[in-house]
Amino acid sequence: MTIRIPKPNPADKFLKMIGKKRAVKLPTNMGKFGNHFQALGIKESFWTALFRPKNESLPEGTVDIFLVENLKEQ
């Protein structure tokens, strides 16, 4: 099973520069498809991310778009 997180674009980098996070919604119920499939995470709206307060956590079932880049650095 492979979950692909979209690559950050200039809008995502702008949000990161001002201290905001953009969420990527991960697919649910992945087990019903078996072991060999690919799924793509879906970005939330730029405007939703822009107007979310800095100290508010991301919605349930989402991850930060820069998660993959952060994992590569470790």
Sequence and secondary structure as in RCSB ss.txt:
>XXXX:A:sequence
MTIRIPKPNPADKFLKMIGKKRAVKLPTNMGKFGNHFQALGIKESFWTALFRPKNESLPEGTVDIFLVENLKEQ
>XXXX:A:secstr
 EEE     HHHHHHHHTT   EEE  S GGGG SS EEE EE  HHHHHHS TTS   TTEEETTHHHHHHH 
